[in-house]
Structures are given as structure tokens and as C-alpha cells.
Amino acid sequence: MQEFDVAAFVAKLDHMGLKLSTIPLADGKLRVNRWRTLKAAEHTQQIQDLWATHIGSNQERMDLLAAHLADAQRAAIQFDSKAIANRITAMRPPVAGATGPTHAAKQAG
């Protein structure tokens, strides 16, 4: 089999309307879920061929895919939580007598 570029594989499937996610299982393994959008109906055969060519029944590649997806999900969650915290801080009303954002941050802690 050819070299497996996980990021390119995921991007190509995403472009064709197949979204991938992972769920951690009790035994520590990751389950890969495939979510088909409306766009996936147009590319059904291409998606099946791509999956068969790159993944097939190769457990090592499935593990690589699962690890890549889990890392991407963790990065997205960390980014979202930081963005949400920044929005909450920005939405706080000013405290009487306080100056600058440092005082508002101390009040939040």
C-alpha cells in the first residue's frame, strides 16, 4: 500500500461530504464514526472507493485515523473553550472604580 497521509485523506472525505469523528470506548480504544451530509450522496461511490483503497480492513491505518481525529477534536475543544472564556470576560460589565482589563480578570478569579 502507498504512504498514508491521514490529513489529506480526512480533507478529501470532508470535501465529498463525509464527516468523521471519534468516541472513546471503555477499553481505551477509539471508535470512528462516519457522518454523511447531503453532499455525500453525490459522491457515494468515490467515498467507498477511497475508504477501501486507504483503510479497507487495515487496523493500523484505522488506528492512525482515529488518533488524528482525536487530536483534531481536542485542539478544537481547547480553542473553543479559550474563545468562550474570552467572550465571557469581554461581556462582563465594568466594575465601579476599576481601571483596565486586569482588574476585571482579578474579579473573575
GUKOL-918214 format. One record per residue: residue number from 1; residue in one letter; x, y, z of N, C-alpha, C in turn. Coordinates in nm, 4 decimals. Layout:
<rs>
> n, res, n_px, n_py, n_pz, ca_px, ca_py, ca_pz, c_px, c_py, c_pz
> NUM, a, X, Y, Z, X, Y, Z, X, Y, Z
...
</rs>
This chain:
<rs>
> n, res, n_px, n_py, n_pz, ca_px, ca_py, ca_pz, c_px, c_py, c_pz
> 1, m, 0.0836, -0.1203, 0.0000, 0.0000, 0.0000, 0.0000, 0.0868, 0.1249, 0.0000
> 2, q, 0.0322, 0.2312, -0.0601, 0.1063, 0.3568, -0.0659, 0.1103, 0.4244, 0.0716
> 3, e, 0.1940, 0.5270, 0.0811, 0.2063, 0.6056, 0.2046, 0.0690, 0.6651, 0.2390
> 4, f, 0.0374, 0.6691, 0.3668, -0.0941, 0.7152, 0.4115, -0.0841, 0.8538, 0.4726
> 5, d, -0.1375, 0.9529, 0.4031, -0.1431, 1.0908, 0.4515, -0.2806, 1.1108, 0.5148
> 6, v, -0.2871, 1.0974, 0.6457, -0.4146, 1.0998, 0.7172, -0.4872, 1.2333, 0.6978
> 7, a, -0.4154, 1.3426, 0.7109, -0.4781, 1.4747, 0.6996, -0.5399, 1.4941, 0.5613
> 8, a, -0.4697, 1.4543, 0.4574, -0.5216, 1.4676, 0.3204, -0.6429, 1.3771, 0.3003
> 9, f, -0.6371, 1.2577, 0.3569, -0.7485, 1.1631, 0.3475, -0.8741, 1.2224, 0.4120
> 10, v, -0.8597, 1.2758, 0.5327, -0.9727, 1.3358, 0.6038, -1.0266, 1.4566, 0.5264
> 11, a, -0.9370, 1.5392, 0.4747, -0.9792, 1.6580, 0.3995, -1.0562, 1.6188, 0.2740
> 12, k, -1.0104, 1.5158, 0.2058, -1.0773, 1.4726, 0.0832, -1.2166, 1.4188, 0.1139
> 13, l, -1.2281, 1.3373, 0.2197, -1.3595, 1.2861, 0.2588, -1.4518, 1.4003, 0.3011
> 14, d, -1.3980, 1.4948, 0.3757, -1.4755, 1.6102, 0.4202, -1.5281, 1.6884, 0.3004
> 15, h, -1.4437, 1.7062, 0.2004, -1.4821, 1.7792, 0.0794, -1.5961, 1.7071, 0.0052
> 16, m, -1.5957, 1.5740, 0.0127, -1.7003, 1.4952, -0.0544, -1.8256, 1.4789, 0.0318
> 17, g, -1.8245, 1.5333, 0.1526, -1.9440, 1.5310, 0.2364, -1.9467, 1.4238, 0.3435
> 18, l, -1.8336, 1.3612, 0.3712, -1.8274, 1.2623, 0.4789, -1.7479, 1.3224, 0.5944
> 19, k, -1.8146, 1.3436, 0.7065, -1.7513, 1.3984, 0.8261, -1.7140, 1.2827, 0.9184
> 20, l, -1.5992, 1.2930, 0.9819, -1.5507, 1.1875, 1.0707, -1.5336, 1.2415, 1.2116
> 21, s, -1.5641, 1.1575, 1.3100, -1.5423, 1.1930, 1.4499, -1.5046, 1.0661, 1.5256
> 22, t, -1.4563, 1.0835, 1.6487, -1.4209, 0.9681, 1.7308, -1.4930, 0.9748, 1.8645
> 23, i, -1.5131, 0.8567, 1.9204, -1.5713, 0.8419, 2.0527, -1.4797, 0.7469, 2.1304
> 24, p, -1.4344, 0.7868, 2.2493, -1.3517, 0.6939, 2.3287, -1.4387, 0.5812, 2.3850
> 25, l, -1.3870, 0.4597, 2.3778, -1.4569, 0.3437, 2.4308, -1.4016, 0.3077, 2.5685
> 26, a, -1.4729, 0.2251, 2.6412, -1.4338, 0.1867, 2.7775, -1.2991, 0.1162, 2.7814
> 27, d, -1.2642, 0.0451, 2.6746, -1.1375, -0.0286, 2.6735, -1.0183, 0.0581, 2.6315
> 28, g, -1.0414, 0.1886, 2.6122, -0.9340, 0.2798, 2.5770, -0.9170, 0.3012, 2.4276
> 29, k, -0.9850, 0.2214, 2.3468, -0.9769, 0.2377, 2.2018, -1.0682, 0.3511, 2.1577
> 30, l, -1.0521, 0.3919, 2.0333, -1.1354, 0.4970, 1.9776, -1.2226, 0.4399, 1.8662
> 31, r, -1.3484, 0.4742, 1.8684, -1.4398, 0.4342, 1.7623, -1.4500, 0.5498, 1.6639
> 32, v, -1.4368, 0.5216, 1.5353, -1.4502, 0.6239, 1.4319, -1.5939, 0.6209, 1.3805
> 33, n, -1.6596, 0.7350, 1.3883, -1.7958, 0.7494, 1.3361, -1.7907, 0.8236, 1.2036
> 34, r, -1.8740, 0.7797, 1.1104, -1.8838, 0.8449, 0.9795, -2.0209, 0.9106, 0.9687
> 35, w, -2.0203, 1.0396, 0.9401, -2.1430, 1.1181, 0.9288, -2.1557, 1.1655, 0.7844
> 36, r, -2.2620, 1.1249, 0.7186, -2.2836, 1.1628, 0.5787, -2.3721, 1.2859, 0.5704
> 37, t, -2.3238, 1.3864, 0.4991, -2.4045, 1.5049, 0.4734, -2.4807, 1.4828, 0.3432
> 38, l, -2.5664, 1.5759, 0.3069, -2.6400, 1.5637, 0.1806, -2.5451, 1.5550, 0.0615
> 39, k, -2.4342, 1.6245, 0.0716, -2.3355, 1.6254, -0.0366, -2.2750, 1.4865, -0.0600
> 40, a, -2.2713, 1.4036, 0.0436, -2.2116, 1.2698, 0.0318, -2.2874, 1.1820, -0.0667
> 41, a, -2.4170, 1.2060, -0.0844, -2.4963, 1.1260, -0.1779, -2.4429, 1.1370, -0.3209
> 42, e, -2.3905, 1.2518, -0.3556, -2.3341, 1.2736, -0.4896, -2.2027, 1.1976, -0.5093
> 43, h, -2.1366, 1.1635, -0.4002, -2.0022, 1.1044, -0.4065, -1.9947, 0.9656, -0.3424
> 44, t, -2.1070, 0.8978, -0.3337, -2.1107, 0.7692, -0.2630, -2.0048, 0.6714, -0.3121
> 45, q, -1.9968, 0.6514, -0.4412, -1.9016, 0.5542, -0.4948, -1.7576, 0.5997, -0.4742
> 46, q, -1.7310, 0.7288, -0.4915, -1.5958, 0.7811, -0.4692, -1.5539, 0.7633, -0.3235
> 47, i, -1.6455, 0.7879, -0.2307, -1.6169, 0.7723, -0.0883, -1.5863, 0.6264, -0.0567
> 48, q, -1.6688, 0.5359, -0.1079, -1.6463, 0.3932, -0.0842, -1.5124, 0.3476, -0.1410
> 49, d, -1.4800, 0.3936, -0.2619, -1.3529, 0.3556, -0.3247, -1.2339, 0.4104, -0.2467
> 50, l, -1.2427, 0.5365, -0.2055, -1.1340, 0.5984, -0.1296, -1.1129, 0.5257, 0.0034
> 51, w, -1.2238, 0.4950, 0.0728, -1.2151, 0.4250, 0.2003, -1.1527, 0.2869, 0.1808
> 52, a, -1.1977, 0.2149, 0.0787, -1.1462, 0.0804, 0.0521, -0.9977, 0.0842, 0.0165
> 53, t, -0.9564, 0.1842, -0.0588, -0.8171, 0.1961, -0.1014, -0.7248, 0.2305, 0.0144
> 54, h, -0.7658, 0.3241, 0.0991, -0.6771, 0.3744, 0.2046, -0.6934, 0.3059, 0.3398
> 55, i, -0.8130, 0.2585, 0.3708, -0.8368, 0.1969, 0.5013, -0.8633, 0.0464, 0.4848
> 56, g, -0.9675, 0.0141, 0.4115, -1.0030, -0.1265, 0.3930, -1.0187, -0.1960, 0.5268
> 57, s, -0.9454, -0.3042, 0.5478, -0.9505, -0.3756, 0.6755, -0.8192, -0.3602, 0.7533
> 58, n, -0.7419, -0.2574, 0.7190, -0.6120, -0.2330, 0.7810, -0.6318, -0.1639, 0.9172
> 59, q, -0.6182, -0.2399, 1.0243, -0.6402, -0.1861, 1.1590, -0.5374, -0.0799, 1.1963
> 60, e, -0.4151, -0.0941, 1.1483, -0.3112, 0.0052, 1.1784, -0.3490, 0.1416, 1.1216
> 61, r, -0.4008, 0.1432, 0.9995, -0.4425, 0.2703, 0.9404, -0.5668, 0.3264, 1.0091
> 62, m, -0.6562, 0.2383, 1.0513, -0.7744, 0.2848, 1.1236, -0.7321, 0.3483, 1.2556
> 63, d, -0.6321, 0.2899, 1.3216, -0.5804, 0.3468, 1.4464, -0.5145, 0.4828, 1.4227
> 64, l, -0.4403, 0.4954, 1.3118, -0.3795, 0.6245, 1.2769, -0.4875, 0.7296, 1.2519
> 65, l, -0.5905, 0.6908, 1.1805, -0.7015, 0.7817, 1.1518, -0.7695, 0.8247, 1.2818
> 66, a, -0.7981, 0.7294, 1.3689, -0.8648, 0.7600, 1.4960, -0.7809, 0.8555, 1.5808
> 67, a, -0.6509, 0.8311, 1.5874, -0.5620, 0.9179, 1.6663, -0.5592, 1.0594, 1.6077
> 68, h, -0.5529, 1.0690, 1.4761, -0.5523, 1.2007, 1.4106, -0.6815, 1.2766, 1.4410
> 69, l, -0.7946, 1.2084, 1.4301, -0.9238, 1.2723, 1.4564, -0.9364, 1.3150, 1.6023
> 70, a, -0.8913, 1.2302, 1.6931, -0.8981, 1.2637, 1.8363, -0.8127, 1.3862, 1.8675
> 71, d, -0.6931, 1.3937, 1.8090, -0.6070, 1.5107, 1.8293, -0.6731, 1.6370, 1.7755
> 72, a, -0.7342, 1.6261, 1.6578, -0.8011, 1.7422, 1.5978, -0.9196, 1.7866, 1.6830
> 73, q, -0.9952, 1.6911, 1.7369, -1.1083, 1.7243, 1.8233, -1.0622, 1.7924, 1.9512
> 74, r, -0.9532, 1.7421, 2.0120, -0.9001, 1.8044, 2.1339, -0.8565, 1.9483, 2.1067
> 75, a, -0.7897, 1.9694, 1.9947, -0.7434, 2.1049, 1.9600, -0.8626, 2.1982, 1.9397
> 76, a, -0.9674, 2.1481, 1.8763, -1.0863, 2.2305, 1.8535, -1.1555, 2.2640, 1.9848
> 77, i, -1.1626, 2.1695, 2.0747, -1.2262, 2.1935, 2.2051, -1.1469, 2.2947, 2.2859
> 78, q, -1.0143, 2.2830, 2.2863, -0.9313, 2.3784, 2.3591, -0.9472, 2.5177, 2.3010
> 79, f, -0.9501, 2.5284, 2.1686, -0.9673, 2.6581, 2.1043, -1.1027, 2.7164, 2.1410
> 80, d, -1.2093, 2.6352, 2.1345, -1.3435, 2.6824, 2.1662, -1.3537, 2.7288, 2.3108
> 81, s, -1.2934, 2.6541, 2.4033, -1.3048, 2.6934, 2.5435, -1.2321, 2.8250, 2.5699
> 82, k, -1.1186, 2.8469, 2.5050, -1.0471, 2.9740, 2.5211, -1.1269, 3.0879, 2.4595
> 83, a, -1.1868, 3.0643, 2.3437, -1.2667, 3.1678, 2.2782, -1.3884, 3.2035, 2.3628
> 84, i, -1.4524, 3.1033, 2.4215, -1.5694, 3.1280, 2.5060, -1.5296, 3.2067, 2.6303
> 85, a, -1.4175, 3.1698, 2.6927, -1.3710, 3.2423, 2.8114, -1.3420, 3.3881, 2.7775
> 86, n, -1.2822, 3.4118, 2.6618, -1.2536, 3.5498, 2.6203, -1.3825, 3.6277, 2.5976
> 87, r, -1.4835, 3.5640, 2.5397, -1.6115, 3.6323, 2.5166, -1.6792, 3.6662, 2.6490
> 88, i, -1.6755, 3.5729, 2.7425, -1.7390, 3.5970, 2.8730, -1.6708, 3.7137, 2.9434
> 89, t, -1.5385, 3.7156, 2.9408, -1.4638, 3.8242, 3.0037, -1.4983, 3.9573, 2.9376
> 90, a, -1.5108, 3.9581, 2.8055, -1.5413, 4.0816, 2.7335, -1.6834, 4.1301, 2.7614
> 91, m, -1.7737, 4.0382, 2.7965, -1.9137, 4.0746, 2.8184, -1.9409, 4.1252, 2.9595
> 92, r, -1.8463, 4.1064, 3.0510, -1.8672, 4.1494, 3.1899, -1.8795, 4.3017, 3.1971
> 93, p, -1.9729, 4.3502, 3.2769, -1.9842, 4.4955, 3.2926, -1.8647, 4.5488, 3.3717
> 94, p, -1.8253, 4.6702, 3.3447, -1.7126, 4.7268, 3.4183, -1.7470, 4.7430, 3.5667
> 95, v, -1.6469, 4.7258, 3.6503, -1.6629, 4.7410, 3.7947, -1.6335, 4.8866, 3.8296
> 96, a, -1.7182, 4.9458, 3.9134, -1.7008, 5.0860, 3.9505, -1.5652, 5.1061, 4.0173
> 97, g, -1.4900, 5.2020, 3.9707, -1.3611, 5.2345, 4.0287, -1.2471, 5.1498, 3.9744
> 98, a, -1.2772, 5.0530, 3.8906, -1.1718, 4.9671, 3.8357, -1.1121, 5.0310, 3.7112
> 99, t, -0.9860, 5.0000, 3.6867, -0.9218, 5.0517, 3.5666, -0.8580, 4.9365, 3.4908
> 100, g, -0.8886, 4.9282, 3.3650, -0.8228, 4.8299, 3.2762, -0.8748, 4.6892, 3.2903
> 101, p, -0.8388, 4.6042, 3.1948, -0.8873, 4.4664, 3.1928, -0.8278, 4.3802, 3.3031
> 102, t, -0.7160, 4.4176, 3.3606, -0.6525, 4.3374, 3.4651, -0.7423, 4.3272, 3.5874
> 103, h, -0.8056, 4.4386, 3.6244, -0.8925, 4.4385, 3.7412, -1.0126, 4.3459, 3.7187
> 104, a, -1.0706, 4.3472, 3.6001, -1.1854, 4.2611, 3.5686, -1.1437, 4.1148, 3.5755
> 105, a, -1.0235, 4.0831, 3.5315, -0.9746, 3.9453, 3.5363, -0.9546, 3.8998, 3.6805
> 106, k, -0.9057, 3.9904, 3.7681, -0.8861, 3.9554, 3.9097, -1.0195, 3.9312, 3.9781
> 107, q, -1.1201, 4.0100, 3.9399, -1.2531, 3.9937, 3.9964, -1.3145, 3.8601, 3.9574
> 108, a, -1.2812, 3.8102, 3.8364, -1.3366, 3.6838, 3.7873, -1.2789, 3.5663, 3.8619
> 109, g, -1.1544, 3.5725, 3.9080, -1.0840, 3.4623, 3.9708, -1.1287, 3.4359, 4.1069
</rs>
